[in-house]
Amino acid sequence: MAENDTLVGYIVGESSPQGFYFVTTPDLMPGRLEYLAIRGVAERIDGQTRQIDILAQVTALGVGSVILGSDLTYEETVAILRGRYSDRPRVIGEARIIGYLRDEGERRKSVRRPRFAAAPGHPVYIAGDAFLQEFFTTGIEHGIEVGHLINRSGVRVQLDPNGLRRHLAIIAQTGAGKSYLAGKLLESLVGLGATILVLDPNSDYVQIRKVTEHANTPYQSARKTSFAGRVDLYRVPGVEHHRFSEELVGDFQPFTVRFADLTTDEICDLAGIQERFTRIREAVQRALEALQDDGVDYTPVELNQRLMEMARNEENDRQTRDAARGASRYIAPLSRYRIWGQVDFDLNAMLRPQKVTIIDLAGGGRRVVAYVADKALHEIWRRALAGQLEHPVFVLLEEAHTLVPGGSYTTRASSIINTIASEGRKFRVFLILVTQRPSKIDEEALSQCGSQIIMQVTNPRDQTSIQNAAEALSKELMADLPGLNRGEAIVIGQLMRVPAMIAVSGRVSAEGGADIDLVQELERARQSAEVAQVREENTPAVAAPRGRESML
């Protein structure tokens, strides 16, 4: 028996190396998901019998009565209770075995499943914090701090950075706290020296340079995070009605792409011109060649003008004019995207060591986001294959299901994402896929993620997709997904020795993806309506000018 162990019951019935039943009392009964310790269980290790301490977790509890059985009628139950019968409830718990720690040498430990079962009558204890900490920390000096065990605030959970070598998927339905978790992960990674590129289609990370309590404070007067100087923010210029104003997010650089550097295929893909529309694509090609012969630095506006000239030119045959006119209908909307500029974004600046680059693509359009992902990842991958990446690069893809969707639908970025998911670990390129719809993401990309952090998920199709992709997700853990509260998660895979249920905590930076306080927003709306009504009632009516008809 270890110091501070608390006895809660004894193993009863049949036990196995996978789990056991135990009897307890209402006063000693541990809660569901509580961690238990079984001390001094005999186990054969390397041909020798040794005593091991096993960690287990409560999966179910039941309270029964010998006298007050479920076969009684209401009247019979009342009669027994009125007779002042005092029945001692029978409390039976069920627990699954997590494993025991085995010393692998060089200060390394692994978690092993026992091959022998503890005998009935063996005492069961509440696992102490120190015992738990051995299981849920990596045992390395520089781990990733993300929070604590759900039911043990004193047991911090530390993730193994080496677990990211085979990529990470963060999965949660809307409102479960995935942006908060991803931000916490970014904070820890940059502190460890990581180079991180974030493609942010919803402005979820634009406030990461400010501390949480200063989220609504103008940037210049807000208190900054300790790593604020290592964060660069890029935004698509000219986008109106950003979720967060320039005053709130602070200094940023314009994120632009030089349209004249795009190939015909890139332009057609951005415009949504399918490959089978060969005549329309040929018209785009002819217009581009004409612009290039003129030596002008063109944008979608000039390209569309050239297409319209082709459509009006009577010297062209009818098919050519019709194709140019059709191409114009696809190309014209590209001019509404604010991303086009005279210079391309500087990837060299984004890949500096211990640098976080947030690319705020809100307002850019889904095709533009996919194009940026494809362009950035292809350039990173080209450098990786050439041995030009001096440091590990982490790429966080928000709304990953829109970039690498499943089924027959693909985006321009699908191929390169799948390539890096399959081979990136060999070349220092690692993906963090963040999604709320795992059922809509490519199965191959999701299955290549060696670790998953899964928050609340209630959609049955999404649950099935998670179970297909995550081999380490047991049926018991799967059943817990709908019951997780906001900010709670299950961590499985190579980030942890054993699966863990955690409460994410400790984030310093302001969160861009947090839910609004709807009660406060409605209150503000009521106040605005009342002010407007008072103004209207106190504004003297102005006679309308007489119309021409009334003057006749």
MARMAR-759501 format. One record per residue (C-alpha): residue in one letter; residue number from 1; x, y, z. Coordinates in steps of 0.5 Angstrom, whole numbers, plus 500, padded with zeros to 3 digits. Example, Ala and Ser with C-alpha at 12.3 -4.5 7.8 and 13.67 -1.06 7.14 Angstrom:
<pts>
<pt "A"; 1; <525; 491; 516>> <pt "S"; 2; <527; 498; 514>> 
</pts>
This chain:
<pts>
<pt "M"; 1; <500; 500; 500>> <pt "A"; 2; <503; 507; 498>> <pt "E"; 3; <503; 513; 502>> <pt "N"; 4; <496; 517; 502>> <pt "D"; 5; <492; 511; 498>> <pt "T"; 6; <485; 511; 500>> <pt "L"; 7; <481; 504; 500>> <pt "V"; 8; <475; 504; 497>> <pt "G"; 9; <473; 497; 496>> <pt "Y"; 10; <475; 490; 494>> <pt "I"; 11; <475; 486; 487>> <pt "V"; 12; <469; 481; 487>> <pt "G"; 13; <467; 476; 482>> <pt "E"; 14; <471; 474; 476>> <pt "S"; 15; <477; 479; 474>> <pt "S"; 16; <481; 479; 468>> <pt "P"; 17; <487; 483; 465>> <pt "Q"; 18; <482; 488; 462>> <pt "G"; 19; <478; 489; 468>> <pt "F"; 20; <474; 487; 474>> <pt "Y"; 21; <468; 489; 478>> <pt "F"; 22; <469; 491; 485>> <pt "V"; 23; <464; 492; 491>> <pt "T"; 24; <464; 499; 495>> <pt "T"; 25; <460; 503; 500>> <pt "P"; 26; <456; 509; 499>> <pt "D"; 27; <461; 513; 503>> <pt "L"; 28; <467; 510; 500>> <pt "M"; 29; <464; 510; 492>> <pt "P"; 30; <469; 513; 487>> <pt "G"; 31; <466; 517; 482>> <pt "R"; 32; <465; 515; 475>> <pt "L"; 33; <472; 516; 471>> <pt "E"; 34; <476; 516; 477>> <pt "Y"; 35; <482; 513; 477>> <pt "L"; 36; <484; 507; 482>> <pt "A"; 37; <490; 503; 484>> <pt "I"; 38; <491; 496; 485>> <pt "R"; 39; <498; 495; 489>> <pt "G"; 40; <502; 489; 489>> <pt "V"; 41; <499; 484; 483>> <pt "A"; 42; <503; 478; 481>> <pt "E"; 43; <506; 479; 474>> <pt "R"; 44; <511; 475; 470>> <pt "I"; 45; <516; 480; 467>> <pt "D"; 46; <522; 477; 463>> <pt "G"; 47; <521; 470; 466>> <pt "Q"; 48; <521; 472; 473>> <pt "T"; 49; <515; 474; 478>> <pt "R"; 50; <514; 481; 480>> <pt "Q"; 51; <510; 485; 484>> <pt "I"; 52; <507; 491; 480>> <pt "D"; 53; <502; 497; 481>> <pt "I"; 54; <496; 497; 476>> <pt "L"; 55; <492; 503; 474>> <pt "A"; 56; <485; 503; 473>> <pt "Q"; 57; <479; 507; 471>> <pt "V"; 58; <472; 507; 474>> <pt "T"; 59; <467; 506; 468>> <pt "A"; 60; <460; 504; 471>> <pt "L"; 61; <457; 504; 478>> <pt "G"; 62; <451; 501; 480>> <pt "V"; 63; <447; 501; 487>> <pt "G"; 64; <442; 495; 488>> <pt "S"; 65; <438; 492; 494>> <pt "V"; 66; <437; 485; 496>> <pt "I"; 67; <430; 487; 499>> <pt "L"; 68; <428; 493; 494>> <pt "G"; 69; <429; 489; 488>> <pt "S"; 70; <426; 491; 481>> <pt "D"; 71; <421; 486; 481>> <pt "L"; 72; <417; 490; 487>> <pt "T"; 73; <410; 493; 486>> <pt "Y"; 74; <409; 500; 488>> <pt "E"; 75; <405; 498; 494>> <pt "E"; 76; <410; 493; 496>> <pt "T"; 77; <415; 498; 496>> <pt "V"; 78; <411; 503; 500>> <pt "A"; 79; <410; 497; 505>> <pt "I"; 80; <417; 495; 506>> <pt "L"; 81; <419; 502; 507>> <pt "R"; 82; <413; 504; 512>> <pt "G"; 83; <415; 498; 516>> <pt "R"; 84; <422; 502; 517>> <pt "Y"; 85; <426; 497; 514>> <pt "S"; 86; <433; 499; 514>> <pt "D"; 87; <437; 496; 508>> <pt "R"; 88; <444; 497; 506>> <pt "P"; 89; <445; 499; 499>> <pt "R"; 90; <450; 494; 495>> <pt "V"; 91; <455; 498; 491>> <pt "I"; 92; <458; 495; 485>> <pt "G"; 93; <463; 498; 481>> <pt "E"; 94; <466; 496; 474>> <pt "A"; 95; <473; 498; 472>> <pt "R"; 96; <478; 498; 466>> <pt "I"; 97; <485; 496; 467>> <pt "I"; 98; <490; 502; 464>> <pt "G"; 99; <496; 498; 465>> <pt "Y"; 100; <503; 499; 469>> <pt "L"; 101; <509; 502; 468>> <pt "R"; 102; <515; 499; 466>> <pt "D"; 103; <522; 501; 466>> <pt "E"; 104; <525; 501; 459>> <pt "G"; 105; <532; 504; 462>> <pt "E"; 106; <535; 511; 460>> <pt "R"; 107; <530; 514; 464>> <pt "R"; 108; <524; 512; 460>> <pt "K"; 109; <518; 508; 462>> <pt "S"; 110; <512; 505; 458>> <pt "V"; 111; <505; 503; 460>> <pt "R"; 112; <504; 495; 459>> <pt "R"; 113; <498; 491; 460>> <pt "P"; 114; <498; 486; 465>> <pt "R"; 115; <498; 479; 463>> <pt "F"; 116; <495; 476; 469>> <pt "A"; 117; <489; 478; 473>> <pt "A"; 118; <488; 481; 480>> <pt "A"; 119; <485; 475; 485>> <pt "P"; 120; <478; 477; 488>> <pt "G"; 121; <479; 480; 495>> <pt "H"; 122; <484; 484; 492>> <pt "P"; 123; <484; 491; 495>> <pt "V"; 124; <482; 497; 491>> <pt "Y"; 125; <485; 504; 492>> <pt "I"; 126; <484; 511; 490>> <pt "A"; 127; <490; 513; 485>> <pt "G"; 128; <494; 518; 488>> <pt "D"; 129; <496; 524; 484>> <pt "A"; 130; <503; 522; 484>> <pt "F"; 131; <502; 515; 482>> <pt "L"; 132; <497; 519; 476>> <pt "Q"; 133; <503; 524; 474>> <pt "E"; 134; <508; 518; 472>> <pt "F"; 135; <503; 516; 467>> <pt "F"; 136; <500; 522; 464>> <pt "T"; 137; <507; 526; 463>> <pt "T"; 138; <512; 524; 458>> <pt "G"; 139; <518; 524; 462>> <pt "I"; 140; <522; 528; 458>> <pt "E"; 141; <524; 535; 460>> <pt "H"; 142; <520; 539; 455>> <pt "G"; 143; <513; 537; 454>> <pt "I"; 144; <507; 540; 451>> <pt "E"; 145; <503; 543; 457>> <pt "V"; 146; <495; 543; 455>> <pt "G"; 147; <491; 542; 462>> <pt "H"; 148; <490; 537; 467>> <pt "L"; 149; <486; 530; 468>> <pt "I"; 150; <478; 532; 468>> <pt "N"; 151; <477; 529; 475>> <pt "R"; 152; <484; 531; 478>> <pt "S"; 153; <486; 538; 477>> <pt "G"; 154; <492; 537; 481>> <pt "V"; 155; <495; 532; 475>> <pt "R"; 156; <497; 536; 470>> <pt "V"; 157; <497; 533; 463>> <pt "Q"; 158; <504; 533; 459>> <pt "L"; 159; <504; 531; 451>> <pt "D"; 160; <510; 528; 448>> <pt "P"; 161; <512; 533; 442>> <pt "N"; 162; <515; 527; 439>> <pt "G"; 163; <508; 525; 438>> <pt "L"; 164; <507; 530; 433>> <pt "R"; 165; <512; 527; 428>> <pt "R"; 166; <506; 523; 425>> <pt "H"; 167; <501; 529; 425>> <pt "L"; 168; <495; 531; 429>> <pt "A"; 169; <488; 532; 428>> <pt "I"; 170; <484; 536; 433>> <pt "I"; 171; <476; 534; 432>> <pt "A"; 172; <470; 537; 436>> <pt "Q"; 173; <464; 540; 434>> <pt "T"; 174; <462; 547; 434>> <pt "G"; 175; <463; 551; 440>> <pt "A"; 176; <466; 545; 444>> <pt "G"; 177; <473; 549; 445>> <pt "K"; 178; <477; 547; 439>> <pt "S"; 179; <480; 554; 437>> <pt "Y"; 180; <482; 555; 445>> <pt "L"; 181; <485; 548; 445>> <pt "A"; 182; <489; 549; 438>> <pt "G"; 183; <491; 556; 441>> <pt "K"; 184; <494; 553; 447>> <pt "L"; 185; <498; 548; 443>> <pt "L"; 186; <501; 554; 439>> <pt "E"; 187; <503; 557; 445>> <pt "S"; 188; <506; 551; 448>> <pt "L"; 189; <510; 549; 441>> <pt "V"; 190; <512; 556; 440>> <pt "G"; 191; <515; 556; 447>> <pt "L"; 192; <519; 550; 445>> <pt "G"; 193; <522; 553; 439>> <pt "A"; 194; <517; 551; 433>> <pt "T"; 195; <516; 554; 427>> <pt "I"; 196; <508; 555; 425>> <pt "L"; 197; <504; 557; 419>> <pt "V"; 198; <497; 558; 421>> <pt "L"; 199; <492; 558; 415>> <pt "D"; 200; <486; 562; 419>> <pt "P"; 201; <479; 562; 414>> <pt "N"; 202; <475; 565; 420>> <pt "S"; 203; <480; 570; 424>> <pt "D"; 204; <480; 565; 430>> <pt "Y"; 205; <487; 566; 431>> <pt "V"; 206; <488; 574; 430>> <pt "Q"; 207; <488; 576; 437>> <pt "I"; 208; <494; 571; 440>> <pt "R"; 209; <499; 576; 441>> <pt "K"; 210; <494; 579; 447>> <pt "V"; 211; <493; 576; 454>> <pt "T"; 212; <486; 574; 455>> <pt "E"; 213; <483; 579; 459>> <pt "H"; 214; <485; 584; 454>> <pt "A"; 215; <481; 581; 448>> <pt "N"; 216; <477; 587; 448>> <pt "T"; 217; <482; 592; 449>> <pt "P"; 218; <485; 596; 443>> <pt "Y"; 219; <492; 593; 441>> <pt "Q"; 220; <496; 598; 442>> <pt "S"; 221; <494; 599; 450>> <pt "A"; 222; <493; 592; 451>> <pt "R"; 223; <498; 587; 455>> <pt "K"; 224; <502; 583; 450>> <pt "T"; 225; <503; 575; 451>> <pt "S"; 226; <511; 574; 452>> <pt "F"; 227; <511; 571; 445>> <pt "A"; 228; <508; 576; 442>> <pt "G"; 229; <514; 579; 438>> <pt "R"; 230; <515; 572; 435>> <pt "V"; 231; <508; 572; 432>> <pt "D"; 232; <507; 575; 425>> <pt "L"; 233; <500; 577; 422>> <pt "Y"; 234; <498; 577; 415>> <pt "R"; 235; <491; 579; 413>> <pt "V"; 236; <488; 580; 406>> <pt "P"; 237; <487; 587; 404>> <pt "G"; 238; <481; 591; 403>> <pt "V"; 239; <476; 586; 406>> <pt "E"; 240; <471; 590; 410>> <pt "H"; 241; <467; 588; 416>> <pt "H"; 242; <472; 584; 419>> <pt "R"; 243; <470; 580; 426>> <pt "F"; 244; <476; 584; 429>> <pt "S"; 245; <478; 591; 427>> <pt "E"; 246; <485; 593; 426>> <pt "E"; 247; <485; 597; 432>> <pt "L"; 248; <484; 590; 436>> <pt "V"; 249; <488; 586; 432>> <pt "G"; 250; <494; 591; 432>> <pt "D"; 251; <500; 591; 426>> <pt "F"; 252; <499; 586; 421>> <pt "Q"; 253; <502; 586; 414>> <pt "P"; 254; <498; 585; 407>> <pt "F"; 255; <497; 578; 405>> <pt "T"; 256; <497; 578; 397>> <pt "V"; 257; <498; 574; 391>> <pt "R"; 258; <501; 576; 384>> <pt "F"; 259; <496; 574; 379>> <pt "A"; 260; <500; 575; 373>> <pt "D"; 261; <505; 569; 376>> <pt "L"; 262; <499; 564; 376>> <pt "T"; 263; <499; 559; 371>> <pt "T"; 264; <493; 558; 367>> <pt "D"; 265; <491; 551; 371>> <pt "E"; 266; <491; 555; 377>> <pt "I"; 267; <487; 561; 374>> <pt "C"; 268; <482; 556; 372>> <pt "D"; 269; <481; 552; 378>> <pt "L"; 270; <480; 559; 382>> <pt "A"; 271; <475; 561; 377>> <pt "G"; 272; <471; 554; 378>> <pt "I"; 273; <472; 552; 370>> <pt "Q"; 274; <472; 545; 370>> <pt "E"; 275; <477; 541; 366>> <pt "R"; 276; <472; 538; 361>> <pt "F"; 277; <470; 546; 359>> <pt "T"; 278; <476; 545; 354>> <pt "R"; 279; <474; 551; 350>> <pt "I"; 280; <473; 556; 355>> <pt "R"; 281; <480; 554; 358>> <pt "E"; 282; <483; 555; 351>> <pt "A"; 283; <480; 562; 351>> <pt "V"; 284; <483; 564; 358>> <pt "Q"; 285; <490; 561; 355>> <pt "R"; 286; <489; 565; 349>> <pt "A"; 287; <487; 572; 353>> <pt "L"; 288; <493; 570; 358>> <pt "E"; 289; <498; 570; 352>> <pt "A"; 290; <496; 576; 349>> <pt "L"; 291; <497; 580; 356>> <pt "Q"; 292; <504; 577; 357>> <pt "D"; 293; <506; 579; 350>> <pt "D"; 294; <504; 586; 351>> <pt "G"; 295; <508; 585; 358>> <pt "V"; 296; <503; 588; 362>> <pt "D"; 297; <502; 586; 370>> <pt "Y"; 298; <495; 584; 369>> <pt "T"; 299; <490; 583; 374>> <pt "P"; 300; <483; 579; 373>> <pt "V"; 301; <480; 586; 371>> <pt "E"; 302; <485; 586; 365>> <pt "L"; 303; <484; 579; 364>> <pt "N"; 304; <477; 579; 363>> <pt "Q"; 305; <477; 586; 359>> <pt "R"; 306; <481; 582; 354>> <pt "L"; 307; <476; 576; 354>> <pt "M"; 308; <471; 581; 353>> <pt "E"; 309; <475; 584; 347>> <pt "M"; 310; <476; 577; 344>> <pt "A"; 311; <468; 576; 345>> <pt "R"; 312; <467; 582; 341>> <pt "N"; 313; <472; 581; 336>> <pt "E"; 314; <468; 579; 329>> <pt "E"; 315; <474; 577; 326>> <pt "N"; 316; <474; 571; 331>> <pt "D"; 317; <469; 565; 329>> <pt "R"; 318; <463; 564; 333>> <pt "Q"; 319; <466; 558; 337>> <pt "T"; 320; <472; 563; 340>> <pt "R"; 321; <467; 568; 341>> <pt "D"; 322; <462; 564; 345>> <pt "A"; 323; <468; 561; 349>> <pt "A"; 324; <471; 568; 351>> <pt "R"; 325; <464; 570; 353>> <pt "G"; 326; <463; 564; 357>> <pt "A"; 327; <470; 565; 360>> <pt "S"; 328; <469; 572; 362>> <pt "R"; 329; <463; 570; 366>> <pt "Y"; 330; <468; 565; 371>> <pt "I"; 331; <473; 570; 371>> <pt "A"; 332; <470; 577; 372>> <pt "P"; 333; <468; 574; 380>> <pt "L"; 334; <475; 573; 381>> <pt "S"; 335; <476; 581; 381>> <pt "R"; 336; <472; 581; 388>> <pt "Y"; 337; <477; 577; 391>> <pt "R"; 338; <482; 582; 395>> <pt "I"; 339; <488; 578; 395>> <pt "W"; 340; <491; 580; 388>> <pt "G"; 341; <497; 585; 389>> <pt "Q"; 342; <503; 587; 386>> <pt "V"; 343; <508; 582; 390>> <pt "D"; 344; <507; 575; 392>> <pt "F"; 345; <507; 573; 400>> <pt "D"; 346; <514; 572; 403>> <pt "L"; 347; <515; 565; 405>> <pt "N"; 348; <522; 566; 407>> <pt "A"; 349; <520; 571; 413>> <pt "M"; 350; <514; 566; 415>> <pt "L"; 351; <519; 560; 416>> <pt "R"; 352; <524; 563; 421>> <pt "P"; 353; <525; 559; 427>> <pt "Q"; 354; <521; 560; 433>> <pt "K"; 355; <516; 564; 429>> <pt "V"; 356; <508; 563; 428>> <pt "T"; 357; <505; 566; 422>> <pt "I"; 358; <498; 567; 422>> <pt "I"; 359; <495; 568; 415>> <pt "D"; 360; <488; 571; 416>> <pt "L"; 361; <484; 569; 410>> <pt "A"; 362; <477; 571; 412>> <pt "G"; 363; <473; 574; 406>> <pt "G"; 364; <478; 571; 401>> <pt "G"; 365; <473; 565; 399>> <pt "R"; 366; <474; 558; 399>> <pt "R"; 367; <477; 557; 393>> <pt "V"; 368; <482; 562; 395>> <pt "V"; 369; <484; 559; 401>> <pt "A"; 370; <485; 552; 398>> <pt "Y"; 371; <490; 556; 393>> <pt "V"; 372; <494; 559; 398>> <pt "A"; 373; <494; 552; 402>> <pt "D"; 374; <496; 549; 396>> <pt "K"; 375; <501; 554; 394>> <pt "A"; 376; <504; 555; 401>> <pt "L"; 377; <505; 547; 402>> <pt "H"; 378; <508; 546; 395>> <pt "E"; 379; <513; 551; 396>> <pt "I"; 380; <515; 548; 403>> <pt "W"; 381; <515; 541; 401>> <pt "R"; 382; <519; 543; 395>> <pt "R"; 383; <524; 546; 400>> <pt "A"; 384; <523; 540; 404>> <pt "L"; 385; <525; 535; 399>> <pt "A"; 386; <531; 539; 397>> <pt "G"; 387; <534; 539; 404>> <pt "Q"; 388; <533; 546; 405>> <pt "L"; 389; <528; 546; 411>> <pt "E"; 390; <533; 547; 417>> <pt "H"; 391; <528; 547; 423>> <pt "P"; 392; <521; 543; 423>> <pt "V"; 393; <515; 546; 420>> <pt "F"; 394; <508; 545; 423>> <pt "V"; 395; <502; 547; 419>> <pt "L"; 396; <496; 548; 422>> <pt "L"; 397; <490; 548; 417>> <pt "E"; 398; <483; 550; 420>> <pt "E"; 399; <477; 548; 417>> <pt "A"; 400; <481; 542; 414>> <pt "H"; 401; <475; 538; 411>> <pt "T"; 402; <474; 544; 406>> <pt "L"; 403; <481; 543; 404>> <pt "V"; 404; <482; 536; 404>> <pt "P"; 405; <474; 533; 403>> <pt "G"; 406; <473; 526; 403>> <pt "G"; 407; <469; 522; 397>> <pt "S"; 408; <470; 524; 390>> <pt "Y"; 409; <470; 532; 391>> <pt "T"; 410; <477; 535; 392>> <pt "T"; 411; <480; 542; 392>> <pt "R"; 412; <487; 544; 389>> <pt "A"; 413; <490; 543; 396>> <pt "S"; 414; <488; 536; 397>> <pt "S"; 415; <493; 532; 393>> <pt "I"; 416; <499; 536; 397>> <pt "I"; 417; <496; 535; 404>> <pt "N"; 418; <495; 528; 403>> <pt "T"; 419; <502; 527; 400>> <pt "I"; 420; <505; 531; 407>> <pt "A"; 421; <500; 527; 411>> <pt "S"; 422; <503; 520; 408>> <pt "E"; 423; <511; 523; 408>> <pt "G"; 424; <512; 529; 411>> <pt "R"; 425; <515; 526; 418>> <pt "K"; 426; <521; 524; 414>> <pt "F"; 427; <522; 531; 412>> <pt "R"; 428; <520; 535; 418>> <pt "V"; 429; <514; 538; 415>> <pt "F"; 430; <508; 536; 420>> <pt "L"; 431; <500; 537; 420>> <pt "I"; 432; <495; 539; 425>> <pt "L"; 433; <488; 538; 422>> <pt "V"; 434; <483; 542; 425>> <pt "T"; 435; <476; 540; 424>> <pt "Q"; 436; <469; 540; 426>> <pt "R"; 437; <466; 535; 421>> <pt "P"; 438; <471; 529; 421>> <pt "S"; 439; <466; 525; 416>> <pt "K"; 440; <467; 530; 411>> <pt "I"; 441; <475; 530; 411>> <pt "D"; 442; <479; 525; 407>> <pt "E"; 443; <479; 518; 410>> <pt "E"; 444; <487; 518; 408>> <pt "A"; 445; <489; 524; 411>> <pt "L"; 446; <485; 523; 417>> <pt "S"; 447; <488; 516; 418>> <pt "Q"; 448; <495; 519; 417>> <pt "C"; 449; <494; 523; 424>> <pt "G"; 450; <498; 519; 429>> <pt "S"; 451; <495; 522; 435>> <pt "Q"; 452; <488; 525; 436>> <pt "I"; 453; <485; 530; 441>> <pt "I"; 454; <477; 529; 441>> <pt "M"; 455; <472; 534; 444>> <pt "Q"; 456; <465; 533; 444>> <pt "V"; 457; <462; 530; 438>> <pt "T"; 458; <455; 528; 438>> <pt "N"; 459; <454; 527; 430>> <pt "P"; 460; <453; 519; 429>> <pt "R"; 461; <457; 520; 422>> <pt "D"; 462; <462; 524; 425>> <pt "Q"; 463; <463; 519; 431>> <pt "T"; 464; <464; 513; 426>> <pt "S"; 465; <469; 517; 422>> <pt "I"; 466; <473; 518; 428>> <pt "Q"; 467; <473; 511; 430>> <pt "N"; 468; <475; 508; 423>> <pt "A"; 469; <481; 513; 424>> <pt "A"; 470; <483; 512; 431>> <pt "E"; 471; <485; 505; 432>> <pt "A"; 472; <487; 507; 440>> <pt "L"; 473; <479; 510; 441>> <pt "S"; 474; <476; 504; 445>> <pt "K"; 475; <468; 503; 445>> <pt "E"; 476; <468; 506; 452>> <pt "L"; 477; <472; 512; 450>> <pt "M"; 478; <467; 513; 444>> <pt "A"; 479; <461; 513; 449>> <pt "D"; 480; <464; 518; 453>> <pt "L"; 481; <465; 523; 447>> <pt "P"; 482; <457; 526; 447>> <pt "G"; 483; <458; 527; 454>> <pt "L"; 484; <464; 531; 454>> <pt "N"; 485; <463; 539; 457>> <pt "R"; 486; <466; 545; 453>> <pt "G"; 487; <474; 545; 454>> <pt "E"; 488; <474; 537; 455>> <pt "A"; 489; <478; 532; 451>> <pt "I"; 490; <480; 525; 450>> <pt "V"; 491; <487; 525; 448>> <pt "I"; 492; <489; 519; 444>> <pt "G"; 493; <495; 516; 440>> <pt "Q"; 494; <503; 518; 440>> <pt "L"; 495; <502; 524; 444>> <pt "M"; 496; <501; 520; 451>> <pt "R"; 497; <503; 514; 454>> <pt "V"; 498; <496; 512; 455>> <pt "P"; 499; <489; 515; 453>> <pt "A"; 500; <487; 521; 457>> <pt "M"; 501; <481; 525; 459>> <pt "I"; 502; <483; 532; 460>> <pt "A"; 503; <480; 539; 461>> <pt "V"; 504; <484; 544; 457>> <pt "S"; 505; <487; 550; 461>> <pt "G"; 506; <492; 555; 462>> <pt "R"; 507; <491; 559; 455>> <pt "V"; 508; <494; 566; 456>> <pt "S"; 509; <493; 569; 449>> <pt "A"; 510; <486; 572; 447>> <pt "E"; 511; <481; 567; 443>> <pt "G"; 512; <478; 569; 437>> <pt "G"; 513; <474; 563; 436>> <pt "A"; 514; <470; 564; 442>> <pt "D"; 515; <462; 564; 443>> <pt "I"; 516; <459; 571; 444>> <pt "D"; 517; <455; 572; 450>> <pt "L"; 518; <448; 572; 447>> <pt "V"; 519; <445; 575; 453>> <pt "Q"; 520; <449; 581; 453>> <pt "E"; 521; <449; 582; 446>> <pt "L"; 522; <441; 582; 446>> <pt "E"; 523; <441; 587; 452>> <pt "R"; 524; <446; 591; 448>> <pt "A"; 525; <441; 591; 442>> <pt "R"; 526; <435; 592; 447>> <pt "Q"; 527; <438; 599; 449>> <pt "S"; 528; <440; 601; 442>> <pt "A"; 529; <433; 600; 440>> <pt "E"; 530; <430; 604; 446>> <pt "V"; 531; <435; 610; 444>> <pt "A"; 532; <433; 610; 437>> <pt "Q"; 533; <426; 610; 439>> <pt "V"; 534; <427; 616; 444>> <pt "R"; 535; <431; 620; 439>> <pt "E"; 536; <425; 618; 434>> <pt "E"; 537; <420; 621; 439>> <pt "N"; 538; <424; 627; 440>> <pt "T"; 539; <425; 629; 433>> <pt "P"; 540; <420; 634; 430>> <pt "A"; 541; <417; 632; 424>> <pt "V"; 542; <419; 635; 417>> <pt "A"; 543; <414; 636; 412>> <pt "A"; 544; <416; 633; 405>> <pt "P"; 545; <417; 637; 399>> <pt "R"; 546; <411; 637; 395>> <pt "G"; 547; <411; 633; 389>> <pt "R"; 548; <410; 636; 382>> <pt "E"; 549; <403; 633; 381>> <pt "S"; 550; <401; 637; 387>> <pt "M"; 551; <403; 643; 384>> <pt "L"; 552; <399; 643; 378>> 
</pts>
